């Protein structure tokens, strides 16, 4: 199998996590408090909710900082009950991770899994002091409060060679510039203004301005986990890796809309807590770069080798927030990097925390936007290289096969869905989120394709990036 030929539906292996519920990802969410528990220490008691907080608890379980999974609890509990719940849900995941930590697989108790010496911690500390220079990019537009929270989390990162670059996209006020001027007094931060609206244009400005060997993108409505950059840097130790995407966890689950978004996959759709390496063999046997279902990564938590971004000439300006298509610039860039010969990695150890949209209307618009973006994504790929059309003709077969598999595995909205999911299904939001072959999804995909074509027709083609670094190339492999 060569070029952009796709794996057939029959040849695509589907492990247990793909055929059913991902280990560590609850089947359904409800409004809940977020509590982090590291089982390398004695387990704590889960306290009762404070006034105004939801009573249920979403426990994010970690082992020496490494994310393991999430467990939903109905309310407060003692350490022994917490250990029983975590062990019942996550024992296979803990058993998989245990050898790397120097542990023997064992049942979890309230005493936790203490181990003074840990190879995982040792490796993390080695990378922290030796990894590549990283430029952290935050593209923003008139959201100073969210940006401040995001920058505070970046400033707290412990990494030896870090640059922060804020790209102010088509600003209407001076609020972002003033915030950055204040922040730059204490952290290595640069402020850049991009007058043309559009997230892709802002990202391309960042590529031209960045001084790092790696560029890591973080949204302004997120906060970075303390070891986010270290986990990204560890993956770039392999020179074949061109792009890494990490795990995006919910920073809050205060509303039904936020819980519903997580139920429909959240930002780490279909990947969960298991690391995946999308090398040439994976792309040939398991999942083509042309078929991002489940997604290879997400713009809210992705990092690129600068040479890989120059190899694909940056982000398509007709895709992404602020453009008529409103999305898919991240999916297109990750796909183009893989088609240019690089390996992609999904690294759940690289965690960011996202503040989801809080109301139903915003959720519906977001889910519809994903499908419009998918249609625009395919037109973008074809516009760049029309020879991909033959391989794309097989995509509907894969989509229908995946829809049948998901339905057979009980992935459609059902009895285990949170309150309100059935109403949302009637309105079309879950349908758009789950199945690319539903009428609602197909309509949005077609709309996205048409919107992209009209936007591209108004602007002539030309290089997106003009930089001396543009000569950097991908590994020696035939571009597809």
C-alpha positions in Angstrom: 0.0 0.0 0.0 1.6 3.3 -1.1 0.9 7.0 -1.4 -2.5 8.0 0.1 -4.1 4.6 -0.3 -6.4 4.0 2.6 -6.7 0.9 4.9 -9.9 -0.9 4.0 -12.7 -1.1 6.6 -12.0 -4.8 7.1 -8.3 -4.3 7.6 -8.5 -1.6 10.2 -7.8 -3.3 13.6 -10.0 -2.0 16.4 -8.7 -2.8 19.9 -11.0 -3.0 22.9 -10.7 0.7 23.6 -11.9 1.6 20.1 -14.7 -1.0 20.0 -16.1 0.1 23.4 -15.6 2.7 26.0 -12.1 4.0 26.4 -10.5 3.0 29.7 -10.4 6.0 32.0 -13.1 7.9 30.1 -16.6 7.8 31.7 -19.4 6.9 29.4 -21.3 10.0 30.4 -20.7 13.1 32.4 -22.8 15.3 34.6 -22.1 18.6 36.3 -19.4 17.8 38.8 -16.4 19.1 40.8 -13.0 18.4 39.4 -10.6 16.8 42.0 -7.1 15.6 41.2 -5.7 12.5 43.1 -2.2 11.1 42.7 -2.1 7.5 43.7 1.6 7.5 44.3 0.7 9.0 47.7 -1.8 7.9 50.3 -5.3 8.6 49.0 -7.2 11.6 50.5 -10.8 11.7 51.5 -13.1 13.5 49.0 -14.8 16.4 50.8 -18.4 17.4 50.6 -19.3 20.1 48.1 -19.3 23.7 49.1 -22.3 26.0 48.6 -23.1 26.4 45.0 -20.9 23.5 43.8 -22.2 20.3 42.2 -22.3 17.3 44.6 -20.9 14.7 42.1 -17.1 14.5 41.7 -15.0 13.9 38.7 -11.7 12.5 40.0 -8.7 12.9 37.7 -6.4 10.1 38.7 -2.6 10.3 38.2 0.4 8.2 39.0 3.5 10.3 39.8 1.9 13.1 37.8 1.2 10.8 34.8 -2.6 10.9 34.0 -4.3 7.5 34.3 -8.0 8.3 33.8 -11.1 9.8 35.3 -13.6 8.3 37.8 -17.0 9.7 38.5 -18.3 9.6 42.2 -21.7 10.6 43.4 -20.3 12.7 46.3 -17.8 12.7 49.2 -16.1 9.5 50.2 -13.5 8.1 52.5 -10.0 7.1 51.3 -10.9 3.4 51.3 -14.0 4.0 49.2 -12.0 6.2 46.8 -9.4 3.5 46.4 -12.1 0.9 45.7 -13.7 3.1 43.0 -10.4 3.9 41.3 -9.2 0.3 41.4 -12.5 -0.9 39.9 -12.4 1.6 37.0 -8.7 1.9 36.3 -7.0 -1.3 37.4 -6.1 -2.2 33.7 -4.6 1.2 33.1 -2.7 1.2 36.4 -1.3 -2.3 35.6 -0.1 -1.1 32.1 1.7 1.9 33.7 3.1 0.1 36.7 6.3 -1.5 35.2 7.5 1.9 33.9 7.3 3.2 37.4 9.2 0.2 38.8 6.0 -1.2 40.4 4.4 -4.6 40.3 0.8 -4.6 39.3 -1.3 -4.7 42.4 -4.7 -3.7 43.8 -5.0 -0.1 44.9 -5.7 0.6 48.6 -6.1 3.7 50.6 -2.3 3.6 51.2 -1.7 4.3 47.5 1.3 3.1 45.5 4.2 4.8 47.1 7.7 4.3 45.5 10.5 6.6 46.4 12.5 5.8 43.3 10.7 6.2 40.0 12.2 6.0 36.5 9.3 8.1 35.1 10.0 11.0 37.4 13.7 10.7 36.7 13.2 10.9 33.0 10.9 13.8 33.4 13.5 15.8 35.3 16.2 15.0 32.8 14.1 16.3 29.9 13.1 19.4 32.0 16.7 20.5 31.9 17.8 19.4 28.5 14.8 19.6 26.0 14.7 21.8 23.0 13.9 25.5 23.1 10.1 25.9 23.0 8.1 28.9 22.0 4.7 28.8 23.7 2.2 30.6 21.5 -1.1 32.0 22.7 -3.3 33.6 19.9 -5.9 35.8 21.4 -8.5 38.5 20.7 -10.1 40.7 23.3 -10.2 38.2 26.1 -7.8 39.7 28.7 -9.3 37.9 31.7 -8.9 34.5 30.2 -5.5 35.4 28.8 -4.3 36.5 32.2 -5.2 33.1 33.7 -3.5 31.3 30.8 -0.3 33.3 31.1 -0.2 32.8 34.8 -0.2 29.0 34.2 2.6 29.3 31.6 4.7 31.5 33.9 4.5 28.8 36.5 6.0 26.1 34.2 9.4 24.7 35.2 11.3 24.3 31.9 14.8 25.4 31.1 14.4 27.1 27.7 11.1 28.8 27.2 9.8 31.7 25.2 6.2 33.0 25.4 4.7 34.7 22.4 1.3 36.3 22.5 -0.3 37.1 19.1 -3.0 39.7 19.4 -5.4 39.0 16.4 -7.2 42.0 14.9 -7.5 43.8 18.3 -10.1 46.5 18.9 -8.6 47.8 22.1 -5.2 48.0 23.8 -6.2 45.7 26.7 -4.1 42.7 25.5 -1.0 44.8 24.7 -1.2 46.4 28.2 -1.6 43.1 29.9 1.4 41.6 28.0 3.6 44.7 28.8 2.9 44.1 32.5 3.6 40.3 32.3 6.8 40.8 30.3 8.4 42.4 33.4 8.6 39.0 35.1 8.5 36.4 32.3 10.2 36.0 28.8 7.2 37.2 26.9 6.9 39.0 23.5 3.8 40.6 22.2 3.0 40.6 18.4 0.0 42.1 16.7 -1.6 40.5 13.6 -4.0 42.9 12.1 -5.7 40.4 9.7 -8.5 38.5 11.5 -8.3 34.7 11.6 -6.7 32.2 13.9 -4.6 30.6 11.1 -3.2 34.0 10.2 -2.3 34.6 13.8 -0.6 31.1 14.0 1.4 31.9 10.8 2.6 35.2 12.3 3.7 33.2 15.4 5.7 30.8 13.2 7.5 33.7 11.6 8.3 35.3 14.9 9.1 32.2 17.1 12.7 31.6 18.1 12.1 28.0 19.4 12.9 24.7 17.7 9.4 23.6 18.8 6.3 25.8 18.8 3.6 24.8 21.3 0.1 26.3 20.9 -2.2 26.9 23.8 -5.6 28.6 23.7 -6.4 31.6 25.8 -9.3 29.8 27.5 -6.9 27.1 28.9 -4.3 26.7 31.5 -1.2 24.6 31.2 -0.5 21.6 33.5 2.8 22.0 35.4 4.6 19.3 33.3 2.9 20.1 30.0 6.1 21.3 28.2 8.3 18.6 29.6 5.9 15.9 28.3 5.9 17.6 24.8 9.7 18.0 24.8 10.1 14.3 25.6 8.3 13.3 22.4 10.5 15.6 20.2 13.6 13.6 21.3 12.7 11.4 18.3 13.9 13.4 15.2 11.1 11.8 13.1 8.4 13.4 15.2 7.0 16.5 13.6 3.8 17.1 15.7 2.6 16.2 19.1 -0.8 16.7 20.6 -1.7 16.2 24.2 -4.7 15.5 26.5 -7.2 18.3 27.1 -9.1 17.9 30.3 -12.1 19.9 31.5 -11.1 22.7 33.8 -14.6 22.8 35.1 -17.9 20.9 34.7 -20.2 23.4 36.3 -23.0 23.3 33.7 -24.9 20.7 31.7 -23.5 22.1 28.4 -19.9 21.5 29.7 -20.7 18.0 30.9 -22.5 17.2 27.6 -19.4 18.4 25.6 -17.3 15.9 27.5 -19.8 13.1 26.9 -19.6 13.7 23.2 -15.8 13.4 23.3 -14.5 16.7 24.6 -11.3 17.9 22.9 -9.5 14.6 23.0 -12.1 12.8 20.9 -11.7 9.1 20.9 -8.1 9.0 22.2 -8.4 9.2 26.0 -5.4 8.3 28.2 -3.5 5.9 25.9 -0.4 7.2 24.0 -0.5 6.6 20.2 2.3 7.0 17.7 1.1 7.7 14.1 4.2 6.7 12.2 4.2 5.5 8.5 3.3 1.9 9.5 0.3 3.1 11.6 -0.8 5.4 8.8 -0.6 2.5 6.3 -2.2 -0.3 8.4 -4.5 1.4 10.9 -5.6 4.9 10.1 -4.9 7.1 7.1 -4.0 10.8 7.7 -6.9 11.6 5.4 -9.4 10.2 7.9 -9.1 12.0 11.3 -11.6 9.9 13.1 -10.7 9.6 15.9 -8.8 12.9 15.7 -5.0 12.7 15.6 -4.8 15.9 17.8 -6.4 19.1 18.7 -5.5 22.8 18.3 -6.0 23.4 22.0 -3.0 21.3 22.8 -0.5 20.8 20.0 3.2 21.4 19.3 5.1 21.3 16.0 8.7 21.1 15.1 9.3 24.4 13.3 10.8 22.6 10.3 7.6 20.6 9.9 5.5 23.8 9.8 7.7 25.3 7.2 7.5 22.1 5.2 3.7 22.5 4.9 3.9 26.3 4.5 2.0 26.9 7.8 -1.7 27.0 8.4 -4.4 27.4 5.8 -5.8 31.0 6.3 -9.2 29.9 5.0 -9.6 27.5 8.0 -9.9 28.2 11.7 -11.7 30.5 14.1 -12.2 34.0 12.6 -12.4 32.6 9.1 -15.7 31.9 7.3 -15.2 28.1 7.9 -14.6 28.6 11.6 -12.5 25.5 12.2 -10.2 22.6 11.1 -7.0 24.5 10.7 -5.5 22.3 13.4 -6.7 19.0 11.8 -5.4 20.2 8.4 -2.0 21.1 9.7 -1.5 17.8 11.6 -2.7 15.9 8.5 -0.4 17.8 6.2 2.6 17.2 8.5 2.0 13.5 8.4 1.5 13.5 4.6 4.8 15.4 4.4 6.6 12.4 6.0 6.7 13.2 9.7 5.5 11.1 12.6 2.7 12.4 14.8 2.2 11.5 18.4 -0.7 11.7 20.8 0.9 12.2 24.2 -1.7 12.2 27.1 1.1 13.0 29.6 1.0 16.5 28.0 -2.0 17.9 29.8 -3.9 21.2 29.4 -7.1 22.2 31.1 -9.9 23.8 29.0 -12.8 26.0 30.1 -15.6 24.7 28.0 -18.5 26.8 26.7 -21.0 27.1 29.5 -24.4 27.4 27.7 -26.3 25.2 25.3 -26.4 27.6 22.3 -22.6 27.9 22.4 -22.3 24.1 22.5 -24.6 23.6 19.5 -22.6 26.2 17.5 -19.4 24.5 18.4 -20.5 21.1 17.4 -22.0 22.3 14.1 -18.7 24.2 13.5 -16.7 21.0 13.8 -18.7 19.4 11.0 -18.5 22.5 8.8 -14.7 22.5 9.4 -14.5 18.8 8.3 -16.0 19.7 4.9 -13.6 22.6 4.6 -10.7 20.4 5.7 -11.2 18.0 2.8 -11.5 20.8 0.2 -8.3 22.3 1.6 -6.5 19.0 1.2 -7.7 18.7 -2.4 -6.9 22.3 -3.3 -3.4 21.7 -2.1 -2.9 18.4 -3.9 -5.8 17.3 -6.3 -4.2 13.9 -6.7 -5.6 13.0 -3.3 -9.1 12.7 -4.7 -8.8 9.0 -5.6 -7.9 8.1 -2.0 -10.7 10.3 -0.6 -13.3 8.4 -2.6 -12.9 5.5 -0.1 -13.6 7.7 3.0 -17.4 7.4 3.0 -17.0 3.6 3.4 -14.8 4.1 6.4 -17.2 6.6 7.9 -20.2 4.3 7.5 -18.2 1.4 9.0 -17.2 3.5 12.0 -20.8 4.6 12.5 -22.0 1.0 12.6 -19.2 0.0 15.0 -20.0 2.9 17.3 -23.7 2.0 17.3 -23.0 -1.7 18.0 -20.7 -0.7 20.9 -23.5 1.4 22.4 -21.8 4.7 21.7 -25.0 6.4 20.6 -27.0 8.5 23.1 -28.8 6.0 25.4 -29.7 5.2 29.0 -26.2 6.1 30.3 -26.2 9.6 28.8 -26.5 12.5 31.2 -29.7 14.3 31.8 -30.6 16.5 28.9 -28.8 14.4 26.3 -32.0 13.1 24.7 -33.3 16.7 24.3 -30.0 17.7 22.7 -30.2 14.7 20.4 -33.6 15.8 19.1 -32.1 19.2 18.4 -29.2 17.6 16.4 -26.2 18.5 18.5 -25.2 15.0 19.6 -25.8 13.7 16.1 -23.4 16.2 14.7 -20.9 15.4 17.4 -21.0 11.6 17.0 -21.7 10.5 13.4 -20.3 12.1 10.2 -22.9 10.2 8.2 -26.1 11.6 9.8 -28.2 14.0 7.7 -27.4 16.8 10.1 -23.7 16.2 9.9 -23.7 15.7 6.1 -25.5 19.1 5.7 -22.9 20.9 7.8 -20.0 19.1 6.0 -21.4 20.3 2.6 -21.9 23.8 4.0 -18.3 23.9 5.1 -17.0 22.8 1.7 -19.0 25.5 0.0 -17.9 28.2 2.4 -14.2 27.2 1.9 -14.5 27.3 -1.9 -16.1 30.8 -1.8 -13.5 32.1 0.6 -10.6 30.7 -1.4 -11.9 32.1 -4.6 -11.7 35.6 -3.2 -8.0 35.3 -2.4 -5.2 34.2 -4.8 -2.9 31.5 -3.8 0.5 32.4 -2.5 3.1 31.5 0.2 1.8 31.7 3.7 5.2 31.9 5.3 8.2 33.9 4.2 11.1 33.1 6.4 14.8 32.1 6.2 13.7 28.9 8.0 11.6 27.9 5.1 14.4 25.7 3.7 14.0 23.2 6.6 12.6 20.0 5.2 10.8 16.8 6.2 12.3 13.4 6.5 13.1 11.7 3.3 9.8 10.2 2.3 7.6 10.7 -0.7 5.1 13.5 0.0 1.5 12.5 -0.5 
